[in-house]
Amino acid sequence: MRSSGDGTAAGGPYPLHRSATDPVAETVGYRGPTACAAAGITYRQLDYWARTGLVEPSVRPAYGSGTQRLYSFRDVVVLKIVKRFLDTGVALQNIRAAVQHLRAGGFPDLERVTLMSDGATVYECSSPDEVVSLLQGGQGIFGIAVGVVWRDVEAALSQLHGERIDTGETLIGNNPADELARRRRDRAV
């Protein structure tokens, strides 16, 4: 993927969600404060990004005062990626174009992608050869290995509260292994 300052993006599809077969990805959402803690952003940033359409909650948007947004795991990964780009000086306009490109591609296998940038353009690299080629061309200055961000978010969310989408039940320390262990214990009783 290539994203330029004019709001356009070019390149292949790019993943930003857990696989469709992952049962945890389909049943657990995260409220705003939890998403903020896992992504390392402020609630004010989260609110602004949701209101402007940069990163909207895919599980449940807010429908006025008193309703809570609910973010998916993939949404939280995107939030953390946006934060890292901002921290390295990439313009919000370029980040917005990159996120729009990711959405358009359906977000497949995100954890296997490296995002590279020279500060003005964001590139998607899906193999080590593409990273090397980009660096040899003098275009990449820094990179974000999405797999590392993915694991950071998983680790952070495993210590925070999640919410079952279907029942609204609060899950404390939403570790998928713990959820499976709880289900097994419930069946054994």
N, C-alpha and C positions, 0 to 999 in steps of 0.2 A: 504494500500500500504506500502510496505517496500522497501526502497532504500538503497543499500549498497555502499561502496566506490569502489567496483569493476565495477560499471556502470550498475549493474543489478537492477531490481525492481520487487517486487512480491506483489500481493495483488489485491484487487478489483478495478473496474473502478472508476474514480474520475472526477468530473465535473470542467470545467473551462470556461464555456460559459453560457451566458444567454440562456433561452429556445429558441428553434427553432420557437416558436409561437410568440416571442416578436418582434414586428415590428421595434422597435428602434434598436435592436441589428443587424438587417439585413440591415438597411438603413443608419447608421451613422458610420463614421470612424474618427480616430483622428491622426493628423500628429505628427511627432516625438516630437517637443517641448511641445505639449499638453500632450502626453503620459508621457514624462519625468516629467512634473509638477505634474500630477496626481499621479504618482508612487513614486515621491520623489527621482529620480535618475538623473544623469547627461546625457547629450546627448552623451558623449563619451562612457558611459556604455551601453546606448541603441544601439549605432552603433556597439559596440563590440559584444553584445549579439545577434544582428541580423546577423552580418557577420559570427559568429561561430555557428549559428543555435540554440542557447539556447532559445531565444524567438524571433521568426520571425513574422513579421506582416502578419496576415491572410487575410487582406482585399486587400492590394496592396504592393508588395515588391518593392524595388528600382531596376531600370533597368539601372543603370549607372548614370553619373553625371547629375544633373538637375531634376531628378525624386524624388518625395516625397514618403516615405513609409507611409502607412495608416494602423493604428492599430485598431482592434475591441475593444469593451469594455472588453471582456474576455482576450484579449492580455494584456491590461493595468492591469487587476487584477493579471495576472501571473507575470508581471513585478514587481508589488508591493510585491508579495509573495517572489519572488527571492530576492528583496532588503531586506526584513525582515530577510530571512534566512542568507544572507551575514552579516547583522548587528549583528546577534547572533553567528556568527563564524562557520556556516556550510560551509564545503568546496564546492567550485564551482562544483567539480566533482560529489558530492552527490546531489547537487541541479539539475545539468544537468540530472542525472538519474531519479530524481523525476519528473521533467518536461516531460521527454520522456515518463515516465509511464502514466502521466496524458493525454498526447496527444493520446497515444495508447488506452486509455480507453474511449475516446470520450468526455471527460469533462462534464458528466451529473451532475446536482445539486451541483455544486461546493460550493455554498454558505452554504451548510449544512455540510461541512466537517471541521474537525480540523486536522491540520498537526502538528505532534509532532516530536521532535528530541532530541537526546542525544548528538548532535554535529557530530556524525559519520553516523548515520542512520536516515532516514526520514520515519515516519509512517503515514498512513492515517487512521483516525478514523471517522466513520460516525455516531456514537452514543455516548451519554455520558457514557454508559457502557464500550465501547471500550477504552475511555480515562482513565476511572478509572482502568480498567484492565491493561492497559499499565503502568500507574503510580504505581500500586501495584507491578508490575513486576520489577520496578526500571529502566525501560528503557527510559521513557520520562523525559526530564529536562525542556523543554519549549514547548509551543504550539502556533500555529497561528490559530485562529478561522477565517476561510476564510469568513464567513458571515460578520464579522466586517470589514475585508479588503474590501469586496465587497461594503459595505455601504460607507466606506471611499472614495473609487474610485468613486462611484456614486455621492457623495457630491462634490468631487473635480471637476469632469467632468461637473457637472451642472453649474459650474462657469466659465468654459473654452469653447473654440471654438471647435465645431465638424464640420464634413463635410459630406454632403449627398453623399452617394456612387454613386447613379444614376445620379445626376446632378452636383455634385461638389460644390453646394451651401454651403456657410459657415453659420453655425448655431452658434449664440452667446449664451453662457450660455445654452448649450444643455440639458435642463430639459425636459424629456418626456412629462410632464404635459403641459409645455409651448408650445411644438410642437403641441400637440393635440388642445390646445386653439387657436393657430394660424390657424390651418386648419379649425376649426369651424368658426372663424372670416372671413376667406377667402371665405367660402361657403355662409355666411350670406350676403356678399356684393353683 
